[in-house]
Amino acid sequence: MKKIRVLVVDDSVVVRRVVTEELESQPDLEVVGSAATGRIALERVTQLKPDLVILDIQMPDMDGLTALTHLRVSHPHTPVVMFSSLTALGAAITLEALSHGASDFFAKPGGPGGLEASRRLIRAELIPAIRALCARKPVSPPVRVKAPLSPAAPRPAAATARIDVLAIGASTGGPNALAEIFALLPPGLPVPILVVQHMPPMFTQMLADRLAKISQIPTVEAKAGCELEPGKAWVAPGDHHLVLTRSGTRILTLVNQDPLENACRPAVDPLFRSVANLYGRHCLAVVLTGMGQDGLRGCEAIRAVGGQILVQDEATSVVWGMPGFVARAGLADRVLPLPMLAGEIIRRIRGHRG
């Protein structure tokens, strides 16, 4: 069995040791080297040619963001996973790293018990992400795919239904996919937008700020009691599920810390279920790139009430987990490359309105 070869880059000796021990305990993973600075990392990537790089953000000599920028030029197809601190600064730099081509990120747990929490995160999340990212066949360049895959069987009832809400779910690769879609959405869109992106606290606030900055859609992190309004967007807060409730003629946001679903909180399924329950066939769900199958059960609920579903195609997804499960289950109305999704969303929302 060919092992996945990983380079670990972190200025902390303890972090390098813990990551190496956990990865080396897996029969399919091999740590081929380590580095304490970004400058050394660039040399070792060229020498060792790893399948994936784990890259700390804050390091002396050359930080992770600068190293990433060089890596994307010299090794454009090598997946890079960022390790960041669970702080506002760490969140801001992480989103910057994702926009510069990082494949995924993980926030280092801090405080008492941080070491054992780091081991749990590596086992439960980092290792599956390494396998998923290295299993993906690179497509160069992915954003130029122009022809959609065959759509699912047409559904006349859904095709003629007015859309009153847009719900989007994403995970690995999602921040950049969301940014690309939001940048193309026009102001005054006649529906509210709800987003679940798998991210920890602070990171979701930074994501909402970023989407608001690069788009014409006012976007905020959701809190309890926000009244939905057309043309605005709400992002599920980290470590909380986002669902909807009706109060008279108003529809409001609720956030809760109910048990994790699909090992996630926020999870896509709770939002999609509540959207199906309140909007029936007048909803549009979009499932973007991401690991796992979060969103599948929610799409089943949306399909059951006659709502519409779009998913990102495999070629333009960083990981075709979430959208792939929905597509293979026959739930998607269309499977489209990322550059075509915004246009299809706009077409469906504008269609069949008085």
Steps between C-alpha positions, in 0.01 A plus 500: 500500500637838398504730799394865497818702559455803729730791588428659841591869536467666842734702718387306810702184570206364701251552216733339247547200731126456572399529136776263392409239763132503409561487126766229526255283698295463181607225258434716192675818616869587518665818629792547263640808672439806712598866506491780757468793257340573168839555336622153599164357393543630145838326474363173636196497273736517202728230644239259638203556263233421763141420404371755752638780721372590848597865544494711816401864451706689758871414474829692517716580195219431250138465608256247362310743279818609323614139463159406359525773237835358382370141513205583280745615231754218530262213588149610395338157540642395837223521763585731789317482834543802727538465878380820668439627850143528623510879518352790306840568341542132420154492339570806285834368378349156436232641272774693320693174461194324358457780245868450403449132424514304826294183472366488856576615854480382859502715813737390774318448831644713778488526878505214753472164329603651168750226425252216538236705315751542217549124482124447481468762224782338302339156524140606439542779245851557367575140400172454306564835330850394394358182345221687322726772362761253377239274342379785281634505147624851418318689229692785337363760506171400666320832461498477120274198474211621286270209425264381776452134573165354407226637725280275707164402354285813460228565756225714345339594834825628647606666174194729508510581873591850616817507714463684831824400678853388409686264736866408440715233667878464467809360669854439366564758228176677586627849592645556152198343328267723701709806418482421127122460511431802724715725281266430209166540680322828418380747763133488583467125460134431589576221750694461827816287496608259776846345510649214699878471465680253725716736709574566867401816692665825389570351159132521402488869599806565283339306215183709521708820500696379197187409302348841579818674385538322166130495404194722475312281748492629861625199696523444875559218743159375610371556854174393659199707394624649171202560271566374148498769232543472122843584365684430827704201619562330834791264577457232768721580802781262590406224745126574454236355270293753305127432455190707423172557680177681417359780717173621353584617149872527575768234463780524754839340551572274797840371607553207734760259627301183439716188454743488208362361175737328260769587757435870429359807673389699313363232271320543170226243566320691781480815287378318191234314701366820652501674161301209351256514791432876474529565126389172342558492126596869495860436608829460315787307662860508375763249616860605441836329535563319829595178675246252633129484431355788700209640301384167359215448748406865477481471121275198540264720703514777239439256216205349692319838509582579136781750554788547257860381549825596325840344572856585402664255260799279579750675272470836676460366856798483735336186642193347334355356819190698593390588146596153377273324748206718397570453128541122526175477697319653201383801703662779296309689234833596347868425557701802388856635496557774757520782240147412379329477838442872562333544163275198556408623847404842364302346213297280732434777752391749234286247319129464576470825692210731431 
